[in-house]
Amino acid sequence: MKPGPGTEQADRTGGGEARETRGDRTGGRRDAGRVRGARETDRAEERWEADRTRGGRGTEKEQARNAREREHSEAGRETEKQRADRRWQELIQEIRVTQTGVQILFGFLLTVAFTPQFQRLGQTDKTIYLVTVVLGALATGALIGPVALHRIVSGRSIKPQAVVWASRLTFTGLVLLLATLTAALFLILRAATHDAFVPWVVSGVLAWYLLCWFGLPFWARHRHTSREG
C-alpha cells in the first residue's frame, strides 16, 4: 500500500526539522568551540605578555649594567680636557658642601663681638676669639677662591691647571676650617665650664676630625686607588 501525499509531506517536514535540529546542535558546538578557543588564545596572549614584561625588566637591568661597564671603560680612555671637566664638576660639589658650613660659622662668630657677654670675657678668651675669627675669614677666602679662579681664567684653555690650583685652595680651606672649628669649640667650652677637662675634650674632637677628614681618605686612597683620577 503506497503512502498518500499527506504522509510523504509529513515525512519530509519531519526530516527537515530533524536536520535543522541536528544542524543547530552542531552549530552550537562549533560556537562553543570558538568561544573556548578565543579564551585559550586570550590566556596565551596574557602569558606571553607577562613573559615579555619580565624579560623586558631583565633586559633593562642588563642594559643598565652594560652602561655602567661602558662608562667605567670609557673613563680610562678620557682625554685631558674631559678629565679636567670631570674633576672640576666633582670639586664644585665638594666646595658647595663646605662653603655652607663655613659661612654659617663665620657669620655666627662675627655676631659674638656685639653681644653683652663678649665684654665680660677675659683677655685670654678674647684673644682666642680673635684668632678664631681670623681663621674663619681665611677659611672662607680659601673655599671661595676656586670660584673666582675659574671665573678669571675661564676661556683661556687652562682648565687642567685651574683644577690643580682650585684643589689646593680647597684643601687649604679644609685645614683652616678644621682650625676654626677647633678654636671655636675651645672658646665655647672655656666660657661655659672653665673646667680643666676642656683641653682633653677639644683634643678628642680634633682627633676625630683628623680621622674623618684626612686619616680615612688617605688610607682609602693608598689602599684602593691610584694617583690618577
C-alpha positions as CSV (number, residue, x, y, z in Angstrom):
1,M,0.0,0.0,0.0
2,K,1.5,3.3,-1.0
3,P,1.6,6.2,1.4
4,G,-0.5,9.1,0.5
5,P,0.7,12.6,-0.4
6,G,0.0,13.9,3.0
7,T,2.1,11.2,4.6
8,E,5.1,11.9,2.3
9,Q,4.7,15.6,3.0
10,A,4.7,15.0,6.8
11,D,7.8,12.8,6.4
12,R,9.7,15.4,4.5
13,T,8.7,18.1,7.1
14,G,9.7,15.9,10.0
15,G,13.0,15.0,8.3
16,G,13.7,18.7,7.6
17,E,13.0,19.6,11.3
18,A,15.3,16.8,12.4
19,R,18.1,18.0,10.1
20,E,17.6,21.6,11.4
21,T,17.8,20.4,15.0
22,R,21.0,18.5,14.3
23,G,22.4,21.5,12.4
24,D,21.6,23.8,15.4
25,R,23.3,21.4,17.8
26,T,26.3,21.2,15.5
27,G,26.4,24.9,15.1
28,G,26.1,25.4,18.9
29,R,29.0,23.0,19.4
30,R,31.0,25.0,16.9
31,D,30.2,28.3,18.6
32,A,31.2,26.8,22.0
33,G,34.4,25.6,20.5
34,R,35.1,29.0,19.1
35,V,34.5,30.6,22.5
36,R,36.8,28.2,24.2
37,G,39.5,28.7,21.5
38,A,39.2,32.5,21.9
39,R,39.5,32.2,25.7
40,E,42.6,30.0,25.3
41,T,44.1,32.4,22.8
42,D,43.5,35.3,25.3
43,R,45.1,33.4,28.1
44,A,48.1,32.6,25.9
45,E,48.5,36.2,24.9
46,E,48.3,37.2,28.6
47,R,51.0,34.7,29.4
48,W,53.2,35.9,26.5
49,E,52.7,39.5,27.6
50,A,53.7,38.6,31.2
51,D,56.8,36.7,29.9
52,R,57.7,39.6,27.7
53,T,57.4,42.1,30.5
54,R,59.6,40.0,32.8
55,G,62.1,39.6,30.0
56,G,62.0,43.4,29.4
57,R,62.8,44.0,33.0
58,G,65.7,41.7,32.8
59,T,66.8,43.4,29.6
60,E,66.7,46.8,31.3
61,K,68.8,45.6,34.1
62,E,71.3,44.2,31.7
63,Q,71.4,47.4,29.7
64,A,72.0,49.4,32.9
65,R,74.8,47.1,33.9
66,N,76.3,47.3,30.4
67,A,76.0,51.1,30.5
68,R,77.9,51.2,33.8
69,E,80.6,49.0,32.4
70,R,80.9,51.2,29.3
71,E,81.2,54.3,31.5
72,H,83.9,52.6,33.6
73,S,85.8,51.5,30.5
74,E,85.5,54.9,28.8
75,A,86.7,56.7,32.0
76,G,90.1,55.1,31.4
77,R,90.3,56.5,27.9
78,E,89.1,60.0,28.6
79,T,91.1,62.9,27.2
80,E,92.9,65.5,29.4
81,K,90.1,68.0,28.8
82,Q,87.4,65.5,29.7
83,R,89.3,64.6,32.8
84,A,89.6,68.2,33.8
85,D,85.9,68.8,33.3
86,R,85.0,65.8,35.4
87,R,87.4,66.8,38.2
88,W,86.1,70.3,38.1
89,Q,82.4,69.2,38.5
90,E,83.4,67.0,41.4
91,L,85.3,69.8,43.0
92,I,82.4,72.2,42.7
93,Q,80.1,69.7,44.5
94,E,82.6,69.4,47.3
95,I,83.0,73.2,47.7
96,R,79.2,73.7,47.9
97,V,79.1,71.5,50.9
98,T,81.9,73.2,52.8
99,Q,81.0,76.7,51.8
100,T,77.6,76.5,53.5
101,G,79.1,75.3,56.8
102,V,82.0,77.8,56.9
103,Q,79.8,80.8,56.0
104,I,77.3,80.0,58.8
105,L,80.1,79.5,61.3
106,F,81.8,82.7,60.2
107,G,78.6,84.7,60.4
108,F,77.9,83.4,63.9
109,L,81.5,84.4,65.0
110,L,81.0,87.9,63.7
111,T,77.9,88.4,65.8
112,V,79.5,87.4,69.1
113,A,81.5,90.6,69.4
114,F,78.3,92.7,69.5
115,T,76.7,90.7,72.4
116,P,76.9,91.9,76.1
117,Q,78.5,88.6,77.1
118,F,81.6,89.4,75.0
119,Q,82.5,92.4,77.2
120,R,82.6,90.1,80.2
121,L,85.2,87.7,78.7
122,G,88.7,87.7,79.9
123,Q,91.6,88.8,77.9
124,T,92.6,85.2,77.1
125,D,89.2,84.3,75.8
126,K,89.1,87.5,73.7
127,T,92.4,86.5,72.2
128,I,91.1,83.1,71.4
129,Y,88.0,84.7,69.8
130,L,90.1,87.0,67.6
131,V,92.2,84.1,66.4
132,T,89.0,82.1,65.7
133,V,87.5,84.9,63.6
134,V,90.7,85.3,61.6
135,L,90.9,81.6,60.9
136,G,87.2,81.6,59.8
137,A,87.9,84.5,57.5
138,L,90.9,82.7,56.0
139,A,88.9,79.5,55.5
140,T,86.1,81.4,53.8
141,G,88.5,83.1,51.4
142,A,90.2,79.8,50.6
143,L,86.9,78.0,49.9
144,I,85.5,80.8,47.7
145,G,88.8,81.2,45.9
146,P,88.2,78.4,43.4
147,V,85.1,80.1,42.1
148,A,87.0,83.4,41.5
149,L,89.8,81.4,39.9
150,H,87.5,79.7,37.5
151,R,85.8,82.9,36.5
152,I,89.0,84.8,35.8
153,V,90.7,82.0,33.8
154,S,87.5,80.8,32.0
155,G,88.0,80.5,28.3
156,R,91.8,80.6,28.5
157,S,92.2,76.8,27.8
158,I,94.0,76.2,31.1
159,K,91.3,74.3,32.9
160,P,93.7,71.4,33.9
161,Q,96.0,73.8,35.6
162,A,93.0,75.7,37.1
163,V,91.7,72.4,38.6
164,V,95.0,71.8,40.3
165,W,95.1,75.2,41.9
166,A,91.5,75.0,42.9
167,S,92.1,71.7,44.5
168,R,95.0,73.1,46.5
169,L,92.8,76.1,47.6
170,T,90.1,73.7,48.7
171,F,92.4,71.5,50.7
172,T,93.9,74.7,52.4
173,G,90.4,75.8,53.2
174,L,89.6,72.5,54.8
175,V,92.7,72.8,57.0
176,L,91.7,76.3,58.0
177,L,88.1,75.2,58.6
178,L,89.4,72.5,60.9
179,A,91.4,75.0,62.9
180,T,88.4,77.4,63.1
181,L,86.1,74.7,64.4
182,T,88.7,73.6,67.0
183,A,89.3,77.1,68.2
184,A,85.6,77.9,68.4
185,L,84.9,74.7,70.3
186,F,87.7,75.5,72.7
187,L,86.4,79.1,73.3
188,I,82.8,78.0,73.9
189,L,83.7,75.2,76.3
190,R,86.0,77.6,78.3
191,A,83.3,80.2,78.5
192,A,80.7,77.7,79.5
193,T,82.6,75.5,82.0
194,H,86.0,76.8,82.9
195,D,87.0,73.2,83.8
196,A,90.3,71.6,83.4
197,F,89.0,68.8,81.2
198,V,88.2,71.2,78.3
199,P,91.5,70.8,76.6
200,W,91.1,67.0,76.7
201,V,87.6,67.2,75.2
202,V,88.8,69.5,72.4
203,S,91.8,67.2,71.8
204,G,89.4,64.2,71.4
205,V,87.2,66.1,69.0
206,L,90.2,67.3,67.0
207,A,91.5,63.7,66.7
208,W,88.0,62.7,65.4
209,Y,88.1,65.4,62.8
210,L,91.6,64.4,61.7
211,L,90.5,60.8,61.4
212,C,87.3,61.5,59.4
213,W,88.7,64.3,57.2
214,F,92.2,63.1,56.5
215,G,93.1,59.7,58.0
216,L,90.3,57.7,56.4
217,P,90.5,59.4,53.0
218,F,94.3,59.0,52.8
219,W,94.1,55.4,53.9
220,A,91.4,54.6,51.3
221,R,93.5,56.4,48.6
222,H,96.6,54.5,49.4
223,R,94.9,51.1,49.7
224,H,92.2,51.1,46.9
225,T,93.0,53.8,44.3
226,S,95.8,55.1,42.1
227,R,97.1,58.6,42.0
228,E,95.3,59.3,38.7
229,G,91.7,60.5,38.5
